Amino acid sequence: MSIQRFTANSQRQALRLVRDALGDDAVIITSRKQGDSVEIFAMREADLDQLESQTTVPATPAVPTEPATQPMAQALEQLLADMQQMRNLLQQQQGEPVTEDNRQRLYRHLRSADFSDELAQQYSDLLPAHLNHRSTPYSDAQTWLKQQLAARIAHQGELSPNEWQLLQHQGVIALIGPTGVGKTTTTAKLAANYVMQHGNDSLLLVTTDSYRIGAQQQLAIYAELLDVEMHALADGEGLETLAGKMQGKRLVLVDTVGMSQRDQRLAQKIAALASESFRDKTRLVLLLNAASQPATLDEVARIYQGIGQENGLTVHDCILTKLDEANRVGAVVDTIIRYQLQVLAVSVGQRVPEDLHAPNIEQLIDDGLAGGTATAPWIVPNEAAPSADGVIPKQVFAHGKVIQAVMQTLQLRVSGFRSFTQWWLEPSLSMKPFVATSFADLEPAVIRWGAPQPLQGWQHLTPHLALSAEALVQLPPVLQGSAQPDANQTATHLFDYLPELAVLTELDQQQCGWLALMNVNHRVYSDERQLSVQQCMAQQQIPLGKQTVLYRGERRRLELYIAAAQLTPAGTTYQLIHGALHGGAGKSPPVQRRYWLVDGSCSAEQVVARVQMMLQTEEYARLTRLAWRQLSKLWAHLNGEELHSIAAVIAATVLHIEYHPSAEFASLRGDLLSLSGKRGRVQGDKLVPALIHVLNAYASLQAAGRQVEW
């Protein structure tokens, strides 16, 4: 048996020397870098077989090994493991198939599809153990991967152009991006869609491109066709120059000058959009060329986000262009996820406005993964060896890093969650910082009042919630008790029940908006006749409009109808609202119906906003009960009231996470599902156990003194 040493300038040259000297059945024992050269020790496979036979454990009872030979036996065992790993490497270099697990396949698939090493490593590390079993087909792991990718992408898919939130924006939308990405054509497409919805009087087109020959003329032609006012900003002029022209305009679309992301003048051009007068109403939308190289996409997103941040303008939105020209789109999907961009639209051609569509995220992911293969022999996964207890250190580290990233985001972005985290780490602390008994110090924009009776089979009352003006649930929740509806509070009041008439009358007198949930059997009066809610709507309902809403992890079509009704024969006339939710997956019915009563002065837009807030918080009672049941197993020493307080915070936080529209929270939702091993669409009953799991894991990391450097 002889081990030979080979030295070369590169790994490839060294392997060629090994094959020339020892043949194709050579086995690599070890490989390492020595300065600028590579050193490989190798031996023939026949010699390896001889070594393996010598180290085989006999079937008869073993004689106690002499202490001096134990280290040698351990060294031989480790040597055999290292040689098998290097044998796999050599077979890969020769193009021969190697038996791999699904983690390695997934890593190869992502890397060969132009995804970054960062994401490929993270997803392969987070793949649940049951999907990495040798009996599990790779297709199951691939299905899991697609769900994880989709959960991390914020988008406005499944919406028609007249529902795009982008075109409902009131203020300035500036399209930014490098030269040739399609800003002018996209500006024209957005303008055409806007004019079809809102008319041409409230739109102003602006171009800042004074460099490209014919750029202003091109946009001017579109403006003339749409009969829209247009203005060209000269070099050095800011948005303040247009203050007079922007008067009475609902939307200003700015087609910015195309520059390389490396152009030193780019920062100056972006800064010109950061007007103090319009900063709060200016929205930057980054255009990404789907046909660009991965490194270019990464550089564009990084530089534009950095420049925007320096000027107080966030870059969280993007539009994908030239999808029809892209052969592989994995890199643009990777960029969207890593830079937490919300996909507003996709452009698939030059036609105005037909070739601008809502994004189909599932198709985008399928196309992205189609460009790669799980058996790419030229990609070597950077797998760490298992430790003695079977735990792979790299995976533990990756999980710890993701866990800490999730907790950092929650503590920074969810007000009040930091104090809750401190209690979770030190349960001896007081619970007062994260639960409240009144809204006195909270000053909420909206209050959701829980029903005065508990869910069936449960003894606890659902807490009240404070919501922001953006309809996001805020911490802390308010436990039922002393808190009562108060007309002196200027908030809008949402009731999970029909309150007494005196309460509604007082709210009307103080001009406080409200909306109350009704059931189908509630009795109302119409034309002095007493009818059920259902009968009243059947006789006089008028369509109020159709909306696409996010409900329990999926887009649903909401149809609203309105009728007039009184609670007493000659009482105040209120608006009776009927909502029909269409669609939905699983066992839920294709149409779910809700009925609400709303104050008589509520506008149609306010009705839609309040109904959406009610739908997004209607699961709060059930999620609180779900959290309580799981927590009762973890915190058995706490009493029911204390468990109820913790469960109320968990459920409120989950609602905030589930319905936050930003790309940052889309990524957060995906991380929570990955860490907890959940699958399918993102919804509250999956996020509750996921959040509890992450809190426990975070506490374990802290107790172990594990810190991750950022």
Buried (B, 14 or more C-beta within 10 A) or exposed (E): EEEBEBEBEEBEBBBBBBBEEBEEEBBBBBBEEEEEEBBBBBBBBEBBEEBEEEEEEEEEEEEEEEEEEEEEEEEBEEBBEBBEEBBBBBBBBEEEEEEBBBBBBBBBBBBBBBBBEEBBBBBBBBBBEEBBEEEBEBEBBBEBBBBBBBBBBBBBBBBEBEBBEBBEBEBBBBBBBBBEBBBBBBBBBBBBBBBBEBEBEBBBBBBBBBEBEEBBEBBBEBBEEBEBBBBBBEEEBBBEBBEEBBEEBBBBBBBBBBBEBEBEEBBEBBBBBBBEEBBEBBBBBBBBBBBBEBEBBBBBBBBBBEBBEEBEBEBBBBBBBBBEEBEBBBBBBBBBBBBBBBBBBBBBBEEBBEBBBBBBBEEBBEBBBEBBBBBBBEBBBEBEEEEEEEEBEBBBBBBBBBBBBBBEBBBEBBBBBBBBBEBBEEEEEEBEBBBBEBBEEBEBBBBBBBBEEBBEEBEBBBBBBBBEEEBBBBBBBBBBEEBEBBBEBEBBBBBBEBBEEEBBBBBBEEEBBBBBBBEEEBEBBBEEEEBBBBBBBEEBBEEBEBBBBBBBBBBBBBBBBBBBBBBEEEBEEBBBBBBBBEBBEEEBEEEBEBBBBBBEEBEEEBBBBBBBBBBBBBBBBBBBBBBBEBBBEEBEEBEEEBBBBBBBBBBBBBBBBBBBBBBBBBBBBBBBBBBBBBBEBBBBBBBBBBBBBBBEBBBEBBEEEBEBEE
